[in-house]
């Protein structure tokens, strides 16, 4: 088991006792093969394996900049999860990087899949930095859109990140 720290923007994720934890959107297979072949596919930020569970984690940090994309956040996360799952299968079968292929096979052999939206928003909303997303609303939308992968996705922030995985520090 490994202790691994992954960074996304101003957040550091200190993951404890995991089988593996990687920035999936940095994988060579995703960038050089899957994304180009499938035309603008999406990817979650992290793939983490711990105790027979594969965690797909998407990180959104709206503390300094509010959301400006016209699409729904729930739709964006759903597409990233779908494309990541397809990318893991592709990597397991035709990945040329042996470590990535092994990680994919390990991920696909997991007994459980958990989807996490890590959502940071201003702690003191103002006119300049309002809350971009209602966590309860996005959770309801994610439950509807992610039924194909996880009937119980979770929306967390630094304070509510699953302690069983580790902790998140703002840098």
PyMOL commands that set and color helices and strands:
alter all, ss='L'
color gray80, all
select helices_A, chain A and resi 24-26+28-38+73-94+98-108+135-145
alter helices_A, ss='H'
color red, helices_A
select strands_A, chain A and resi 2-8+11-18+20-23+46-50+53-62+112-121+154-156+166-170
alter strands_A, ss='S'
color yellow, strands_A
deselect
rebuild
show_as cartoon
